[in-house]
Amino acid sequence: MDLSPSFKAYDVRGLVGVSITAESAEAVGAAFVDVLGLSGQTIACGGDMRPSSPDFSSAFAAGAAHRGADVKSLGLISTDELYFVCGSLDMAGAIFTASHNPAEYNGIKMAKAGAVPVSSETGLNAIRDLAQQYVDRGIPAAAAKGTVSTLDVLAGYAEKLRSLVPLDTVRPLKVVVDAGNGMAGLTVPAVLGDQFHPALPLTVVPLYFELDGTFPNHPANPLEPENLRDLQAAVIAHGADIGLAFDGDADRCFVVDENGRPVTPSAVTALIAVREIRRAQAAGEAEPVIIHNLITSRAVPEIVAATGGRPVRTRVGHSFIKARMAEEGAVFGGEHSAHYYFRDFYNADTGMLAAMHVLAALGEQERPLSELAREFDPYAASGEINSSVDGVDGKVADVRASYANGAVFDELDGLSVSSDAGDWWFNLRASNTEELLRLNVEAADAATMAQVRDAVLQQIRA
């Protein structure tokens, strides 16, 4: 089998039984050890609730042990639990998950010791090439094979998060959580419930906490508005203060207010940034750094600067964010896709810790979430709009030419165009895998945003 189609820029993702199998998982486990020089060391692996994850994880562990690594099998885990293990125990690891993708998919996310990501630029392509050799020719045995044993990390993970954002003194809150039959069904009770620690002043109303990788209720992809409808209805029906929705592997968290309206990831980024800046300042840090990608609202860098932090803008993608986090010593980073990164969590992304920050901010004051969030969301935004087009580069060139007068250009990631007056901007980015253009527009008011959005869409869809 050809492994190339399943290896992406940041992870492995493919159709179960077609482009990812137990055989390929075993070969990747062996190659993971060899490429990263892990023979004689201890590594970790686990999987999410997808039906194929246990078999794939076991195969990966067998391949890694065959090449001389001792493997800690973590069983059912979320992606941020893997990062906790890699960071707190300083070991490399992998999780079998396809995140928010449908049930017929699975994949692998890998990290080096310290939760440093493995991407195409930092070893993933070499792992792919060596794994392909092992699939074609067999896996040679190491001089000394490793062992496989189990390790339960849920309690330690919960302890770590509880230590970072204490919630025991917030006002009582009713919280609806939609786990989407994903891993949040395991991690939310552990962190926000009384499974390992005293109860918090939170009444959690669970939606779809049963772990089921066939996703019988809705896809575990809260980025799509239709997948938030059950959460929105439940928040209103229960008179809740807030709603939280996690994706399948629980590394992303989306928020809705007491009226069932989504709180933008940019607003969540700004809210958490303020909290992390103030905490770092209280510890003596003069100008805490906050990372944000170029699609987040302009409100994010404005609020960061006004709070005394230093905003740093990056390309879209977790490998860019994490690398810049480490380079800058940043305290926090956020993306428009609801990935949130924390220095105190090994520069890794965790939806649970982000949710806890929002709960703390809400519970430390008396206003409803809709009023609190308004402080961090002053502009009108389109959200990301995808257009299937022929000739992506030509369309982008046409758009650039049409704004040649009276606009400012930036090509950090795709084409960003801003008005001279600063009252609107948009970014147009090509998909890495499809003939798609992704458009994000933001403006000072809804009418201007709609005007710019419609003009660009008309041009690229013509």
Number of C-alpha atoms within 10 A of each C-alpha: 12 13 18 13 12 18 21 17 14 20 20 25 22 21 17 18 14 13 20 25 20 19 16 24 26 26 29 29 28 32 28 32 25 19 18 16 11 21 24 15 14 23 27 30 30 29 32 28 27 27 16 23 25 18 15 28 29 21 22 31 31 24 30 34 27 25 25 24 30 23 25 20 21 23 21 24 25 29 28 24 24 27 33 25 25 25 23 17 15 17 22 29 31 26 30 31 30 25 27 21 17 18 21 16 21 30 26 27 22 25 22 22 19 21 27 23 26 24 20 17 11 15 15 24 20 17 24 25 15 19 26 20 14 20 18 12 9 11 18 11 13 15 10 13 17 21 16 18 11 13 15 13 16 21 14 16 20 23 14 17 19 17 9 13 16 13 21 15 11 17 17 13 17 19 22 25 25 29 29 34 28 31 30 31 25 20 23 20 16 19 25 23 18 11 13 15 14 10 14 19 17 18 16 18 15 18 19 18 19 17 20 20 25 17 19 12 13 17 22 30 23 27 19 10 9 11 18 26 15 15 25 25 14 20 26 17 10 13 15 21 24 28 30 27 28 30 26 33 29 30 26 28 27 26 26 22 22 20 18 24 16 18 19 21 22 24 23 26 30 27 23 25 29 22 17 21 25 18 14 17 16 10 9 10 13 13 18 25 25 32 29 31 23 20 25 25 29 18 18 26 21 15 19 24 17 11 17 16 26 20 21 19 18 19 18 20 14 21 20 13 29 25 15 21 25 14 9 14 15 26 23 29 31 28 25 22 20 25 22 30 30 22 17 14 22 19 27 28 28 25 24 23 24 27 23 20 21 22 22 20 19 22 22 13 12 10 11 15 22 19 11 17 21 12 13 22 21 15 17 18 23 16 15 17 14 16 16 14 16 13 11 18 13 12 18 19 11 12 18 17 10 11 14 11 10 9 17 15 16 11 12 12 16 19 18 22 21 20 16 12 9 11 14 22 24 23 22 26 20 19 14 10 7 10 14 18 26 16 24 21 28 26 26 15 14 13 11 16 23 17 12 18 21 12 12 19 16 10 13 21 12 8
